[in-house]
Amino acid sequence: MAVLVVIFTVEADDLRVLLIRRSAEPFRDYWSLPGGLLAPEESLDAAAARKLQEETGVTDVYLEQLYTFSDLDGRGSVAVSYFALVNSRRAKLARRRAWPPGWFSIESLPGLAFENNGVIDYARERLRAKLDYSNVAYSLLPEYFTLSQLQRVYEAILGRPLDKRNFRKRMLSLGIIVATGRVAAEGAHRPAQLYAFRERKPIVF
């Protein structure tokens, strides 16, 4: 039994995933998702949280069990996948010469080992669906953010532009974000209102 963790971030308005360059066979020099076997008496959730921390240095982010895949390696093994959402500014990727990690755009992935493309596609669809009924985007944003920043995160995940007025109306009507009374400069425009998530933990609405 092994775990795989699909770790997403949004950087420069682009949805990205964390990959590890393999330093051993099989698939030496290919990229793959972070993962590994469970330690003795370790639970699946604990193993996923451990891999997340080892690769990004963070633990207090959104992490959810995704799906159980079988035979990704062609040898009948079973891997329980998870997906996590990380603010790349908080993440501190592991620095090592062997098995180095790196962020890759979801739209231009390198050659992947163990049919990991299918795992990533499955995770992206789950993430897109969760935007409709939960506040999971909190894990991708700083404590305070503008509505424009929030919209760009949604657009990066969905892969399409959103109507500005309708998006803002819906976000404010859901009650998952609150105005902070603070403002921030955005280019040459007038200062923009800063918002915060009412709860920085998973909420279903």
MILO-342289 format. One line per 2 residues: their letters; for each residue x, y, z of N, C-alpha, C, O, CB. Coordinates in nm, 2 decimals, decimal comma, padded with zeros to 4 digits. Atoms other than C-alpha are relative to their C-alpha. Glycine has a CB too. Layout:
N
a) X/Y/Z/X/Y/Z/X/Y/Z/X/Y/Z/X/Y/Z | ...
END
This chain:
205
ma) 00,08/-00,12/00,00/00,00/00,00/00,00/00,09/00,12/00,00/00,18/00,14/00,08/-00,10/00,00/00,12 | -00,08/-00,12/00,01/00,13/00,34/-00,10/-00,10/00,12/-00,01/-00,21/00,10/-00,03/00,10/00,00/-00,12
vl) 00,08/-00,12/00,01/00,01/00,70/-00,10/00,06/00,09/-00,11/00,18/00,09/-00,13/-00,01/00,08/00,13 | -00,04/-00,10/00,10/00,03/00,96/-00,38/-00,07/00,13/00,04/-00,18/00,13/00,09/-00,04/-00,04/-00,15
vv) 00,06/-00,13/-00,03/-00,03/01,33/-00,32/00,02/00,10/-00,11/00,13/00,13/-00,16/00,07/00,06/00,13 | 00,00/-00,10/00,11/-00,13/01,57/-00,59/-00,01/00,14/00,07/-00,11/00,17/00,12/-00,13/-00,02/-00,10
if) -00,01/-00,13/-00,07/-00,02/01,91/-00,46/-00,01/00,11/-00,10/00,07/00,13/-00,19/00,14/00,01/00,08 | 00,03/-00,11/00,09/-00,17/02,21/-00,64/00,04/00,13/00,06/00,03/00,15/00,18/-00,15/00,00/-00,04
tv) -00,02/-00,14/-00,04/-00,08/02,58/-00,63/-00,05/00,08/-00,12/-00,06/00,03/-00,23/00,14/00,03/00,05 | 00,03/-00,09/00,11/-00,18/02,88/-00,83/00,11/00,11/00,01/00,12/00,18/00,11/-00,14/00,07/00,01
ea) -00,11/-00,10/00,00/00,12/03,10/-00,93/-00,01/00,07/-00,14/-00,01/00,01/-00,24/00,13/-00,07/00,02 | 00,01/-00,08/00,12/00,11/03,38/-01,19/-00,12/-00,03/-00,08/-00,12/-00,05/-00,20/00,13/-00,02/-00,09
dd) 00,13/00,03/00,06/-00,25/03,30/-01,26/00,00/-00,13/-00,07/-00,08/-00,15/-00,17/-00,05/00,11/-00,09 | -00,01/00,13/00,07/-00,16/02,95/-01,36/-00,01/-00,11/00,10/00,06/-00,11/00,21/00,14/-00,01/-00,07
lr) 00,01/00,12/-00,09/-00,26/02,62/-01,19/00,12/-00,09/-00,03/00,15/-00,13/-00,14/-00,14/-00,08/-00,03 | -00,12/00,08/00,01/00,05/02,42/-01,12/-00,01/-00,12/00,10/-00,08/-00,12/00,20/00,12/00,08/00,03
vl) -00,01/00,12/-00,08/00,13/02,08/-00,97/00,14/-00,03/00,04/00,23/-00,01/-00,04/-00,07/-00,12/-00,07 | -00,14/00,03/-00,05/00,43/01,96/-00,77/00,04/-00,14/-00,05/-00,04/-00,24/-00,03/00,01/00,01/00,15
li) -00,05/00,13/00,05/00,63/01,68/-00,93/00,14/-00,02/00,05/00,22/00,07/00,09/00,00/00,00/-00,15 | -00,13/00,04/-00,05/00,94/01,49/-00,83/00,08/-00,07/-00,11/00,02/-00,16/-00,18/-00,01/-00,10/00,12
rr) -00,08/00,07/00,10/01,22/01,39/-01,07/00,06/-00,12/00,05/00,14/-00,12/00,15/00,11/00,10/-00,06 | -00,05/00,13/-00,05/01,30/01,03/-01,03/00,15/-00,02/-00,02/00,20/00,01/-00,13/-00,08/-00,12/-00,07
sa) -00,15/00,03/00,01/01,66/00,93/-00,96/00,03/-00,14/00,00/00,15/-00,18/00,02/00,07/00,07/00,12 | -00,02/00,14/00,01/01,62/00,56/-00,99/-00,10/-00,07/-00,09/-00,20/-00,01/-00,12/-00,01/-00,07/00,15
ep) 00,09/00,08/00,08/01,46/00,29/-01,20/-00,11/-00,05/00,09/-00,09/-00,07/00,21/00,07/-00,11/-00,07 | 00,04/-00,03/00,14/01,19/00,24/-01,31/-00,02/00,14/-00,03/-00,05/00,22/00,07/-00,12/-00,09/-00,04
fr) 00,03/-00,14/00,04/01,14/00,56/-01,50/00,10/00,10/00,05/00,06/00,21/00,09/-00,14/00,04/00,04 | -00,11/-00,09/-00,04/01,47/00,71/-01,41/-00,01/00,13/-00,09/-00,02/00,12/-00,21/00,14/-00,07/00,00
dy) 00,00/-00,13/00,07/01,47/01,09/-01,50/-00,13/00,04/-00,04/-00,15/00,15/-00,10/00,10/00,00/-00,11 | 00,13/-00,04/00,02/01,10/01,09/-01,55/-00,05/00,08/00,13/00,01/00,07/00,23/-00,10/-00,12/-00,03
ws) 00,06/-00,07/-00,11/00,88/01,31/-01,33/-00,12/-00,08/00,05/-00,19/-00,15/-00,03/-00,05/00,14/-00,04 | 00,12/00,07/-00,06/00,61/01,17/-01,09/-00,05/00,08/00,12/00,01/00,17/00,17/00,04/-00,15/00,04
lp) 00,06/-00,06/-00,12/00,38/01,27/-00,81/00,08/-00,04/00,13/00,13/-00,15/00,13/-00,15/-00,04/00,01 | -00,06/00,04/-00,13/00,52/01,27/-00,45/-00,08/-00,12/00,06/-00,20/-00,12/00,04/00,00/00,12/00,10
gg) 00,07/00,11/-00,05/00,44/00,95/-00,28/00,10/-00,10/00,06/00,22/-00,08/00,06/-00,09/-00,07/-00,10 | -00,09/00,10/-00,06/00,57/00,64/-00,11/-00,08/-00,10/00,09/-00,20/-00,08/00,10/00,11/00,06/00,09
ll) 00,06/00,10/-00,08/00,50/00,35/00,11/-00,03/00,05/00,14/00,03/00,15/00,19/00,08/-00,13/00,01 | 00,03/-00,04/-00,13/00,34/00,38/00,45/00,10/-00,06/00,10/00,16/-00,16/00,08/-00,14/-00,06/00,04
ap) -00,09/00,04/-00,11/00,56/00,36/00,76/-00,07/-00,11/00,09/-00,20/-00,11/00,08/00,05/00,12/00,09 | 00,07/00,09/-00,09/00,49/00,08/01,01/-00,11/00,06/00,09/-00,08/00,16/00,16/00,10/-00,08/00,08
ee) 00,11/-00,05/-00,08/00,15/00,14/01,18/-00,04/00,14/-00,03/-00,11/00,20/00,05/00,04/-00,01/00,15 | 00,04/-00,13/00,04/00,11/00,46/00,99/-00,13/00,00/-00,07/-00,15/-00,09/-00,16/00,11/00,07/-00,09
sl) 00,13/-00,01/00,08/-00,24/00,56/00,87/00,02/00,07/-00,13/00,12/00,13/-00,15/-00,11/00,07/00,09 | -00,01/-00,06/00,13/-00,31/00,67/00,52/00,00/00,15/00,01/00,08/00,22/-00,05/-00,12/-00,04/-00,09
da) 00,01/-00,14/-00,02/-00,40/01,02/00,63/00,14/00,06/00,05/00,19/00,16/00,01/-00,11/00,04/00,10 | -00,13/-00,04/-00,06/-00,08/01,05/00,84/00,11/-00,01/-00,11/00,20/00,08/-00,11/00,04/-00,09/00,12
aa) -00,10/00,02/00,10/00,13/00,92/00,55/-00,01/00,12/-00,11/00,09/00,17/-00,15/-00,01/-00,13/-00,07 | 00,02/-00,11/00,09/-00,02/01,18/00,31/00,05/00,13/00,06/00,11/00,21/-00,01/-00,15/00,01/-00,04
ar) -00,04/-00,12/-00,07/00,03/01,46/00,56/00,16/00,01/00,01/00,21/00,11/00,00/-00,06/00,02/00,14 | -00,14/00,00/-00,01/00,39/01,35/00,61/00,07/00,03/-00,14/00,17/00,11/-00,14/00,05/-00,14/00,04
kl) -00,06/-00,03/00,13/00,47/01,35/00,23/-00,02/00,15/-00,03/00,07/00,21/-00,09/-00,07/-00,09/-00,10 | 00,02/-00,14/00,03/00,31/01,69/00,20/00,10/00,09/00,08/00,15/00,19/00,02/-00,15/00,04/00,04
qe) -00,10/-00,08/-00,08/00,53/01,83/00,48/00,14/-00,01/-00,05/00,21/00,08/-00,06/-00,01/-00,03/00,15 | -00,13/00,02/00,05/00,84/01,67/00,35/00,03/00,08/-00,13/00,14/00,12/-00,15/00,02/-00,15/-00,03
et) -00,03/-00,07/00,13/00,80/01,83/00,00/-00,03/00,15/00,01/00,04/00,22/-00,07/-00,09/-00,07/-00,10 | 00,04/-00,14/00,00/00,65/02,17/00,09/00,03/00,07/00,13/00,03/00,20/00,13/-00,14/00,02/-00,03
gv) -00,02/-00,06/-00,13/00,72/02,23/00,46/-00,12/00,05/00,07/-00,11/00,11/00,17/00,09/00,11/-00,02 | 00,13/-00,05/-00,07/00,35/02,30/00,54/-00,09/-00,12/00,03/-00,07/-00,22/-00,03/-00,07/00,10/-00,10
td) 00,10/00,11/-00,04/00,08/02,10/00,71/-00,14/00,06/00,01/-00,23/-00,02/-00,01/00,05/-00,06/00,13 | 00,13/-00,06/-00,03/-00,21/02,34/00,79/-00,06/00,05/-00,13/-00,10/00,17/-00,14/00,01/00,11/00,10
vy) 00,06/-00,03/00,13/-00,35/02,33/00,43/-00,11/-00,10/-00,03/-00,12/-00,20/00,04/00,10/00,01/-00,11 | 00,11/00,10/00,04/-00,64/02,16/00,25/00,06/-00,13/-00,05/00,14/-00,12/-00,14/-00,09/00,07/-00,10
le) -00,05/00,13/00,04/-00,57/01,79/00,22/-00,12/-00,10/00,01/-00,18/-00,11/00,11/00,12/-00,05/00,09 | 00,11/00,09/00,00/-00,83/01,54/00,11/00,03/-00,13/-00,08/00,10/-00,13/-00,18/-00,12/00,07/-00,07
ql) -00,01/00,13/00,07/-00,84/01,17/00,01/-00,07/00,01/-00,13/-00,19/00,06/-00,13/-00,04/-00,12/00,09 | 00,06/-00,01/00,14/-00,91/01,14/-00,36/-00,06/-00,12/-00,05/-00,18/-00,13/-00,08/00,11/00,05/-00,09
yt) 00,05/00,12/00,07/-00,93/00,79/-00,50/00,11/-00,11/00,02/00,23/-00,07/00,04/-00,02/00,03/-00,15 | -00,09/00,11/-00,01/-00,77/00,45/-00,48/00,03/-00,06/-00,14/-00,07/-00,11/-00,20/-00,05/-00,11/00,10
fs) -00,04/00,05/00,13/-00,58/00,35/-00,79/00,07/-00,13/00,01/00,15/-00,15/00,11/00,09/00,11/-00,08 | -00,07/00,13/00,00/-00,46/00,00/-00,88/00,08/-00,01/-00,12/00,04/00,03/-00,23/-00,10/-00,11/00,02
dl) -00,08/00,04/00,12/-00,19/-00,12/-01,11/00,06/00,12/-00,08/00,08/00,11/-00,20/-00,08/-00,09/-00,09 | -00,06/-00,11/00,07/-00,04/00,22/-01,19/00,14/-00,04/-00,05/00,19/00,02/-00,15/00,01/00,12/00,09
dg) -00,13/00,04/00,03/00,30/00,05/-01,20/00,01/-00,13/-00,09/00,12/-00,17/-00,12/00,08/-00,02/00,12 | 00,00/00,12/00,08/00,19/-00,25/-01,41/00,03/-00,13/00,08/00,04/-00,23/00,02/00,09/00,01/-00,11
rg) -00,03/00,12/-00,09/00,26/-00,48/-01,11/-00,11/-00,03/00,10/-00,08/-00,10/00,20/00,13/00,02/00,07 | 00,12/00,03/-00,09/-00,08/-00,48/-00,94/00,00/00,07/00,14/-00,07/00,04/00,22/00,00/-00,14/00,03
sv) 00,00/-00,08/-00,13/00,01/-00,23/-00,66/-00,12/00,09/00,02/-00,19/00,12/-00,08/00,13/00,08/00,01 | 00,12/-00,09/-00,03/-00,25/-00,02/-00,49/00,06/00,13/00,06/00,14/00,13/00,15/-00,09/-00,07/00,10
av) -00,04/-00,14/-00,05/-00,20/00,36/-00,43/-00,12/00,08/00,03/-00,21/00,10/-00,05/00,09/00,07/-00,11 | 00,11/-00,08/-00,05/-00,44/00,57/-00,23/00,05/00,15/-00,03/00,15/00,19/00,03/-00,04/-00,02/00,15
sy) -00,05/-00,14/00,03/-00,42/00,93/-00,37/-00,08/00,10/00,08/-00,19/00,08/00,13/-00,03/00,02/-00,15 | 00,05/-00,12/-00,07/-00,48/01,26/-00,20/00,03/00,12/-00,09/00,11/00,11/-00,18/00,07/00,01/00,14
fa) -00,04/-00,12/00,06/-00,49/01,61/-00,32/00,01/00,11/00,10/-00,07/00,11/00,20/-00,09/00,04/-00,12 | -00,02/-00,10/-00,10/-00,37/01,92/-00,14/00,01/00,14/-00,08/00,05/00,14/-00,19/00,13/-00,02/00,08
lv) -00,01/-00,14/00,05/-00,38/02,30/-00,20/00,09/00,08/00,08/00,07/00,09/00,20/-00,15/00,07/-00,01 | -00,11/-00,07/-00,07/-00,08/02,51/-00,11/00,02/00,14/-00,06/00,03/00,15/-00,18/00,13/-00,08/-00,01
ns) -00,04/-00,13/00,04/00,00/02,88/-00,13/00,15/-00,01/-00,03/00,23/-00,03/00,06/-00,03/00,11/00,10 | -00,14/00,02/00,04/00,33/02,87/-00,32/00,09/00,09/00,08/00,21/00,06/00,09/00,02/00,02/-00,15
rr) -00,09/-00,09/-00,08/00,46/03,17/-00,12/00,03/-00,05/00,14/00,13/-00,02/00,20/-00,07/00,14/00,01 | -00,03/00,06/-00,13/00,44/02,97/00,20/00,08/-00,13/-00,02/00,15/-00,17/00,08/-00,13/-00,04/00,07
ak) -00,07/00,13/00,02/00,58/02,65/00,05/00,15/00,02/-00,01/00,20/00,11/-00,07/-00,05/-00,07/-00,12 | -00,15/00,00/00,01/00,95/02,58/00,09/00,04/-00,14/-00,05/00,05/-00,24/00,03/00,07/00,03/00,14
la) -00,02/00,13/00,06/01,03/02,30/-00,15/00,13/-00,06/00,05/00,23/00,01/00,08/00,00/00,01/-00,15 | -00,12/00,07/-00,05/01,28/02,04/-00,03/00,12/00,02/-00,10/00,10/00,02/-00,22/-00,03/-00,16/00,01
rr) -00,12/-00,02/00,08/01,63/02,11/-00,16/00,09/-00,12/00,01/00,15/-00,15/00,11/00,08/00,13/00,05 | -00,08/00,13/00,00/01,81/01,79/-00,26/00,04/-00,02/-00,14/-00,03/00,01/-00,24/-00,08/-00,12/00,06
ra) -00,06/00,02/00,14/02,02/01,68/-00,56/-00,07/-00,12/-00,06/-00,10/-00,13/-00,18/00,15/-00,03/00,01 | 00,08/00,12/00,04/01,84/01,34/-00,58/-00,15/00,02/00,02/-00,18/00,07/00,13/00,06/-00,13/00,06
wp) 00,14/-00,02/-00,01/01,47/01,33/-00,64/-00,05/00,14/00,03/-00,12/00,17/00,12/-00,05/-00,09/00,12 | 00,04/-00,14/-00,02/01,43/01,71/-00,67/-00,14/00,03/-00,03/-00,19/-00,03/-00,13/00,10/00,09/-00,07
pg) 00,14/-00,03/00,03/01,08/01,86/-00,66/00,00/00,13/-00,09/00,10/00,20/-00,10/-00,08/00,03/00,12 | 00,02/-00,13/00,08/00,95/02,14/-00,89/-00,15/00,01/-00,04/-00,22/-00,08/-00,05/00,08/-00,01/-00,13
wf) 00,13/-00,03/00,04/00,63/02,31/-00,99/-00,01/00,00/-00,15/00,08/00,05/-00,22/-00,05/00,14/00,06 | 00,03/00,01/00,14/00,48/02,25/-01,33/-00,14/00,05/-00,04/-00,23/00,01/00,04/00,03/-00,14/-00,06
si) 00,14/-00,04/00,05/00,19/02,42/-01,52/-00,08/-00,13/-00,04/-00,02/-00,22/-00,10/00,01/00,09/-00,12 | 00,09/00,11/00,03/-00,10/02,18/-01,55/-00,02/-00,02/-00,15/-00,05/-00,13/-00,19/-00,13/00,02/00,07
es) 00,02/00,00/00,15/-00,11/02,27/-01,92/00,12/-00,05/-00,07/00,11/-00,06/-00,20/-00,05/00,13/-00,04 | -00,13/00,04/00,07/00,25/02,17/-02,00/00,08/-00,09/00,09/00,19/-00,06/00,13/00,08/00,13/-00,04
lp) -00,07/00,09/-00,08/00,35/01,87/-01,80/00,10/-00,08/-00,08/00,09/-00,10/-00,20/-00,10/-00,10/00,06 | -00,11/00,09/00,06/00,67/01,67/-01,87/-00,05/-00,14/-00,01/-00,16/-00,17/00,03/00,13/00,01/00,07
gl) 00,03/00,14/00,00/00,67/01,30/-01,94/-00,01/-00,05/00,14/00,08/-00,03/00,22/00,11/-00,08/-00,08 | 00,02/00,05/-00,13/00,53/01,13/-01,63/00,00/-00,15/00,01/-00,03/-00,22/-00,08/-00,14/00,05/00,05
af) -00,01/00,15/-00,03/00,59/00,79/-01,47/-00,14/-00,05/00,05/-00,22/00,03/00,10/00,11/-00,03/00,09 | 00,11/00,07/-00,07/00,33/00,54/-01,36/-00,14/00,05/-00,03/-00,23/00,06/00,06/00,02/00,01/00,15
en) 00,13/-00,05/00,04/00,03/00,69/-01,55/-00,05/00,11/00,09/-00,17/00,12/00,12/-00,10/-00,12/00,00 | 00,03/-00,11/-00,09/00,04/00,99/-01,32/-00,09/00,10/-00,06/-00,16/00,18/00,01/00,12/00,06/00,06
ng) 00,08/-00,10/00,06/-00,13/01,20/-01,58/-00,15/-00,02/00,03/-00,22/00,08/00,06/00,01/-00,01/-00,16 | 00,14/00,03/-00,03/-00,46/01,02/-01,51/-00,04/00,04/00,14/-00,15/00,09/00,17/-00,03/-00,14/-00,02
vi) 00,02/-00,04/-00,14/-00,42/01,08/-01,14/-00,02/00,15/00,01/-00,11/00,20/00,08/00,11/-00,05/00,09 | 00,00/-00,14/-00,01/-00,36/01,45/-01,19/-00,13/00,05/-00,07/-00,20/00,14/-00,01/00,12/00,07/-00,08
dy) 00,13/-00,04/00,06/-00,66/01,48/-01,43/-00,12/-00,02/00,09/-00,21/00,06/00,10/-00,02/-00,07/-00,13 | 00,10/00,04/-00,10/-00,88/01,31/-01,17/-00,01/00,11/00,11/-00,12/00,15/00,15/00,01/-00,14/00,05
ar) -00,01/-00,10/-00,11/-00,76/01,55/-00,90/-00,05/00,14/-00,04/-00,12/00,21/00,03/00,14/00,01/00,05 | 00,05/-00,13/00,04/-00,82/01,86/-01,11/-00,15/00,00/-00,02/-00,21/00,11/00,02/00,07/00,03/-00,14
er) 00,15/00,00/00,01/-01,18/01,76/-01,19/-00,06/00,00/00,14/-00,17/00,07/00,15/-00,04/-00,13/-00,08 | 00,05/-00,01/-00,14/-01,24/01,70/-00,82/00,01/00,14/00,06/-00,09/00,19/00,12/00,07/-00,10/00,09
lr) -00,02/-00,14/-00,05/-01,10/02,04/-00,74/-00,10/00,09/-00,06/-00,16/00,18/00,00/00,15/00,04/-00,02 | 00,10/-00,09/00,07/-01,31/02,21/-01,00/-00,14/-00,02/00,05/-00,21/00,08/00,07/00,00/-00,03/-00,15
ak) 00,13/00,02/-00,05/-01,62/02,05/-00,87/-00,02/00,06/00,14/-00,13/00,11/00,17/-00,03/-00,16/00,01 | 00,01/-00,05/-00,14/-01,55/02,15/-00,51/-00,01/00,15/00,01/-00,06/00,20/00,11/00,12/-00,05/00,08
ld) 00,01/-00,15/00,00/-01,53/02,52/-00,61/-00,15/00,03/00,01/-00,19/00,14/00,05/00,06/00,06/-00,12 | 00,14/-00,03/00,01/-01,91/02,50/-00,66/-00,07/-00,01/00,14/-00,18/00,05/00,16/-00,07/-00,10/-00,09
ys) 00,07/00,02/-00,13/-01,99/02,40/-00,30/00,08/00,00/00,12/00,04/-00,03/00,23/-00,07/-00,14/-00,01 | -00,08/-00,01/-00,12/-01,70/02,46/-00,07/00,10/00,12/-00,02/00,10/00,19/-00,12/00,08/-00,13/00,02
nv) -00,09/-00,11/-00,01/-01,44/02,72/00,03/00,15/-00,04/-00,02/00,23/00,03/00,03/-00,02/00,08/00,13 | -00,14/00,05/00,00/-01,13/02,52/-00,06/00,10/00,10/-00,05/00,22/00,08/-00,02/00,00/-00,12/-00,09
ay) -00,10/-00,09/00,05/-00,97/02,81/-00,24/00,08/00,08/00,11/00,18/00,14/00,08/-00,07/00,10/-00,09 | -00,07/-00,07/-00,10/-00,87/02,95/00,10/00,14/-00,04/00,02/00,23/00,04/00,05/-00,08/-00,02/00,14
sl) -00,13/00,06/-00,02/-00,57/02,73/00,10/00,10/00,05/-00,10/00,22/00,03/-00,09/00,00/-00,14/00,00 | -00,09/-00,05/00,11/-00,43/02,90/-00,22/00,02/00,15/00,01/00,10/00,20/-00,06/-00,07/-00,03/-00,13
lp) -00,01/-00,15/-00,01/-00,46/03,26/-00,10/00,06/00,05/00,13/00,06/-00,03/00,23/-00,14/00,06/-00,02 | -00,05/-00,05/-00,13/-00,29/03,48/00,16/-00,12/00,04/00,09/-00,23/00,02/00,05/00,09/00,13/-00,03
ey) 00,11/-00,03/-00,10/-00,48/03,59/00,47/-00,09/00,10/-00,05/-00,21/00,09/-00,03/00,07/00,04/00,13 | 00,08/-00,11/00,06/-00,60/03,91/00,30/00,02/00,00/-00,15/00,13/-00,01/-00,20/00,04/00,13/00,07
ft) 00,00/00,01/00,15/-00,68/03,93/-00,07/-00,11/00,09/-00,06/-00,21/00,12/00,01/-00,01/-00,15/-00,05 | 00,11/-00,07/00,07/-00,88/04,13/-00,32/-00,09/-00,09/-00,07/-00,05/-00,21/-00,09/00,07/00,11/-00,10
ls) 00,10/00,08/00,08/-01,18/04,00/-00,51/00,06/-00,03/-00,14/00,03/-00,14/-00,19/-00,13/00,07/-00,02 | -00,06/00,03/00,13/-00,97/04,02/-00,83/00,10/-00,11/00,02/00,11/-00,20/-00,07/00,08/00,13/-00,05
ql) -00,09/00,11/-00,03/-00,71/03,79/-00,67/-00,07/-00,13/00,01/-00,03/-00,23/-00,04/00,09/00,03/00,12 | 00,09/00,12/-00,02/-00,98/03,55/-00,57/-00,05/-00,05/-00,13/-00,05/-00,17/-00,16/-00,11/00,03/00,10
qr) 00,05/00,04/00,13/-01,13/03,55/-00,92/00,11/-00,06/-00,08/00,08/-00,16/-00,15/-00,06/00,12/-00,07 | -00,10/00,06/00,08/-00,80/03,48/-01,08/00,04/-00,14/00,04/00,08/-00,22/-00,04/00,13/00,09/00,01
vy) -00,02/00,14/-00,05/-00,75/03,17/-00,86/-00,11/-00,09/-00,05/-00,08/-00,20/-00,10/00,00/00,00/00,15 | 00,11/00,09/00,05/-01,09/03,04/-00,96/00,02/-00,02/-00,15/-00,01/-00,13/-00,20/-00,14/00,07/00,02
ea) -00,02/00,02/00,15/-01,02/03,11/-01,33/00,12/-00,09/-00,03/00,11/-00,17/-00,13/00,03/00,14/-00,06 | -00,12/00,09/00,03/-00,68/02,93/-01,31/-00,04/-00,14/00,02/00,00/-00,23/-00,06/00,12/00,04/00,10
il) 00,04/00,14/-00,03/-00,85/02,62/-01,16/-00,10/-00,04/-00,11/-00,09/-00,16/-00,16/-00,06/00,00/00,14 | 00,11/00,03/00,10/-01,15/02,63/-01,40/00,05/00,00/-00,14/-00,01/-00,07/-00,23/-00,11/00,09/00,02
gr) -00,05/-00,01/00,13/-00,94/02,71/-01,70/-00,08/00,08/-00,10/-00,08/00,06/-00,22/00,02/-00,14/-00,06 | 00,08/-00,09/00,09/-01,17/02,98/-01,83/-00,03/00,13/00,07/-00,03/00,13/00,20/-00,14/-00,07/-00,04
pl) 00,03/-00,13/-00,06/-01,26/03,35/-01,77/-00,14/-00,01/00,06/-00,23/-00,08/00,02/00,01/00,11/-00,10 | 00,13/-00,01/-00,06/-01,55/03,44/-01,54/-00,04/00,14/00,00/00,04/00,24/-00,01/00,01/-00,05/00,15
dk) 00,06/-00,13/00,00/-01,78/03,73/-01,55/00,02/00,07/00,13/-00,01/00,02/00,24/-00,15/00,00/-00,03 | -00,04/-00,06/-00,12/-01,65/03,98/-01,30/-00,12/00,03/00,10/-00,11/00,01/00,22/00,07/00,13/-00,03
rn) 00,12/-00,04/-00,09/-01,99/04,11/-01,17/-00,07/-00,12/00,06/-00,10/-00,12/00,18/-00,10/00,08/-00,08 | 00,07/00,12/-00,05/-02,15/03,77/-01,14/00,08/-00,07/00,10/00,03/-00,12/00,20/-00,04/-00,09/-00,12
fr) -00,08/00,07/-00,09/-01,85/03,62/-00,97/00,00/00,07/00,14/-00,01/00,01/00,24/00,15/00,00/-00,05 | -00,01/-00,08/-00,12/-01,83/03,90/-00,71/-00,13/-00,01/00,08/-00,14/-00,03/00,20/00,03/00,14/-00,02
kr) 00,13/00,01/-00,07/-02,20/03,88/-00,64/-00,02/-00,13/00,06/-00,07/-00,14/00,18/-00,12/00,03/-00,11 | 00,01/00,13/-00,06/-02,19/03,51/-00,58/00,09/-00,02/00,12/00,04/-00,07/00,22/00,03/-00,11/-00,11
ml) -00,09/00,01/-00,11/-01,89/03,52/-00,36/-00,05/00,07/00,13/-00,04/00,02/00,24/00,14/00,05/-00,03 | 00,04/-00,08/-00,11/-02,03/03,79/-00,14/-00,13/-00,06/00,06/-00,16/-00,05/00,18/-00,03/00,14/-00,04
sl) 00,13/00,05/-00,05/-02,38/03,62/-00,12/00,02/-00,13/00,08/-00,06/-00,17/00,16/-00,09/-00,03/-00,12 | -00,03/00,12/-00,07/-02,22/03,29/00,00/00,03/00,02/00,15/00,01/-00,07/00,23/00,10/-00,08/-00,07
gi) -00,03/-00,03/-00,14/-02,10/03,45/00,32/00,13/-00,07/00,05/00,15/-00,08/00,17/-00,11/-00,04/00,09 | -00,13/00,06/-00,04/-01,76/03,27/00,31/00,11/00,09/00,01/00,22/00,06/00,06/00,03/-00,12/-00,09
iv) -00,10/-00,11/-00,01/-01,56/03,59/00,28/-00,06/00,12/00,06/-00,18/00,14/00,06/00,06/00,03/-00,14 | 00,05/-00,12/-00,07/-01,58/03,91/00,48/00,10/00,11/-00,04/00,22/00,09/-00,06/-00,01/-00,02/00,15
at) -00,08/-00,12/00,02/-01,46/04,26/00,41/00,08/00,03/00,13/00,03/00,02/00,24/-00,08/00,12/-00,04 | -00,09/-00,02/-00,12/-01,16/04,35/00,64/00,00/00,15/00,04/00,05/00,19/00,15/00,13/-00,05/-00,03
gr) -00,01/-00,14/-00,02/-01,19/04,73/00,61/00,14/00,05/-00,04/00,16/00,17/-00,03/-00,02/00,03/00,15 | -00,13/-00,04/00,05/-00,84/04,73/00,47/00,00/00,02/-00,15/-00,09/-00,03/-00,22/00,11/-00,10/00,04
va) 00,00/-00,01/00,14/-00,74/04,83/00,12/00,15/-00,02/-00,05/00,24/-00,01/00,03/-00,04/00,15/-00,04 | -00,13/00,02/00,05/-00,45/04,76/-00,11/00,00/00,06/-00,14/-00,10/00,06/-00,21/00,03/-00,15/-00,01
ae) -00,01/-00,06/00,13/-00,32/04,94/-00,42/00,01/-00,11/-00,11/00,08/-00,21/-00,09/00,12/00,09/-00,01 | -00,01/00,10/00,11/-00,37/04,75/-00,75/00,03/00,08/-00,13/-00,06/00,13/-00,19/-00,13/-00,08/-00,02
ga) -00,03/-00,07/00,12/-00,18/04,92/-01,03/-00,03/00,15/00,01/-00,02/00,21/00,11/-00,06/-00,06/-00,13 | 00,04/-00,14/00,00/-00,30/05,26/-01,14/-00,14/00,03/00,04/-00,19/00,14/00,04/00,02/00,05/-00,14
hr) 00,14/-00,02/-00,04/-00,65/05,20/-01,02/-00,01/00,04/00,15/00,09/00,04/00,22/-00,08/-00,13/-00,02 | 00,02/-00,04/-00,14/-00,80/05,32/-00,69/00,02/-00,12/00,09/00,00/-00,24/00,04/-00,14/00,06/00,02
pa) -00,02/00,11/-00,09/-00,72/05,11/-00,38/-00,12/-00,10/00,00/-00,23/-00,06/00,00/00,03/00,05/00,14 | 00,10/00,10/00,00/-00,91/04,78/-00,37/-00,02/-00,06/00,14/00,07/-00,07/00,22/00,04/-00,12/-00,09
ql) 00,04/00,05/-00,13/-01,10/04,64/-00,07/00,07/-00,14/00,02/00,07/-00,22/-00,07/-00,15/-00,01/00,01 | -00,05/00,13/-00,03/-00,93/04,35/00,10/-00,10/-00,08/00,08/-00,17/-00,03/00,16/00,13/00,02/00,09
ya) 00,09/00,09/-00,06/-01,12/04,05/00,21/00,08/-00,12/00,07/00,20/-00,13/00,05/-00,10/-00,06/-00,11 | -00,05/00,12/-00,06/-01,06/03,74/00,42/-00,10/-00,11/00,01/-00,22/-00,08/00,01/00,05/00,03/00,15
fr) 00,10/00,11/-00,02/-01,22/03,40/00,45/-00,05/00,00/00,14/00,03/00,02/00,23/00,07/-00,14/-00,04 | 00,06/00,01/-00,13/-01,46/03,37/00,73/00,06/-00,11/00,09/00,09/-00,09/00,21/-00,15/-00,01/00,00
er) -00,07/00,11/-00,07/-01,30/03,04/00,82/00,11/-00,05/-00,09/00,09/-00,07/-00,21/-00,11/-00,12/00,03 | -00,10/00,06/00,08/-00,97/02,91/00,70/00,01/-00,15/00,04/00,11/-00,20/00,08/00,14/00,07/00,03
kp) 00,01/00,14/-00,01/-01,08/02,55/00,72/-00,12/-00,04/-00,09/-00,20/00,04/-00,12/-00,03/-00,05/00,15 | 00,11/00,04/00,10/-01,31/02,34/00,49/-00,14/00,03/00,05/-00,18/-00,01/00,16/00,02/-00,14/-00,03
iv) 00,14/-00,03/-00,03/-01,67/02,46/00,48/-00,07/-00,04/-00,13/-00,03/-00,01/-00,24/-00,02/00,15/00,04 | 00,08/00,03/00,11/-01,94/02,32/00,26/-00,13/00,09/00,01/-00,18/00,10/00,11/-00,04/-00,16/00,00
f) 00,12/-00,09/00,00/-02,23/02,55/00,15/-00,10/-00,05/-00,10/-00,21/00,01/-00,11/00,04/00,14/-00,03
END
